[in-house]
Amino acid sequence: MKGKNLIKGQWTDVTTGQFLESRNPANWDEVLGKVPRSNGQDVHQAVSAAREAFPAWRRLSRIKRAEYLDAFVQLVKRDHEDLSRLMAKEVGKSINEARADVTEGIHMIQHEFGLGRMPFGDVVASEIEEKDSFIRRKPKGVVAAITPWNFPFAVPLWLIGPSLLEGNTVVFKPSEESPLVGQRIVEYFQQAGLPPGVLNLVHGTGEETGKPLVRHPDVDVVVFTGSYEVGSEIKEVCAKDYKKMAVCEMGGKNGVIIFEDADLRIAVNASILSAFKTSGQRCTSASRLIVHEQIIDAFEQEFIKLTRCLNIGEPLSEKTFMGPLINEAGRIKVESYNDLAVKEGGKVLLEGGRPKGKIYEKGFFVYPFVYRMEHNSQNRVLREEVFGPHVSIIPFRTVEDAIRIYNDTPYGLSLAVITEDYRKARVIREECEYGLGYVNLPTIGAEVHLPFGGVKKSGTGIPSASGLVDAVTHKTAWTINYAREIKMAQGLKTEIE
Ligand code: UN1
């Protein structure tokens, strides 16, 4: 597959004439395709096209805009399986997870299509009976969407869908680890007949393409999902521009809190799904299992027993639970945290390591690494995001303990509490810091009609998915007087003497 940029409705090569390769992380020898390596000049063309297309797109009826989204969904549904297979190959997700990612993307766009015919503002009362007031929204302008490889279909659509429906135009830069899925998204919008310039695509690296996109003076909003380091750089750049806003979703150090009254089967299942789906490479993955001391031995035994049975292997196989990590750098990072856990005093229960055998030779596979560790604020493994199948089991004694341990990280994205006691669940809901909370469920698997985002290092407090509307629009107040004279609120006199 050979990708191109899309600028003003035209598929174009780049000014550099250079390309980036997309490879299969389960078999690094397999080159899946190549895409342009864009620079500042390409970015400039894309942003200019988006700026030019904005006025006409903004003026188009909201319902007409929504109809393009419906056309997109029809096309994707037809290709669901094909797209899932491409994704499984490009990012190494198990095929079942790749299908779910495509489904999540479809859901997002269906949600936005549905909103096309729904109320999108409020009518509010005035102190003066002859006045009507409205709260309305206006699009911000040009949105730059910079997205990660781990949800290469759903996450771009969380950002692109609401941006387009609300009347913004978009420049999309997919991750250089998943450019082919990114390419397909834009192809479908193109086939759906989206007017030229409304959605533009620039492929490339963060350094050469992402940076000039974030810095471009004609970009109004940067919506980003990825690492804290990149997100905070983006926030710094945007803070210096009087109109530019950054909405960043930046990972987590999520936890499952398991109380002594928990249903053990639910606790173990929720923990496995939280820790090992997508090989622990979700921003919602949990790498901390915070377990009441009364049941920790029983829980640990069951958790380890089931983890040993997980199928690790070829992503396209229906039996596979865990595929490879995304690349060698990701694997080295996970392994260095595994070593650090030992240095910081973890009692190792599952040793991780690289699976042996022909099918694993050319991919970035790792086994789960699990250890028990008393909570200690100084231990980096209990505070930093690992992004892999690396899990600590941490004992606690009281509800207050559980809350203190859970909150003792700089992140605050996703939390699960496993209990049959609604009172305990409520205290956790009120006292813990998170954006997504679950009871008797894993920390993963958010649905698109809910706001998706976190606090502290995890986010800027403005969520993605359905919550993105607050980032890509600004609210306006609009007041009309129907009287033949001016009457003011707050008892303000109108006579001019
Ligand atoms: C991510 O890892 O960036 O809630 C997104 C979930 C998925 C999305 C994860 N729906 O786990």
Residues whose N, C-alpha, C, O or C-beta is under 5 A from the ligand:
A	BS01	UN1	F151 Q281 R282 C283 T284 I444 G445 A446
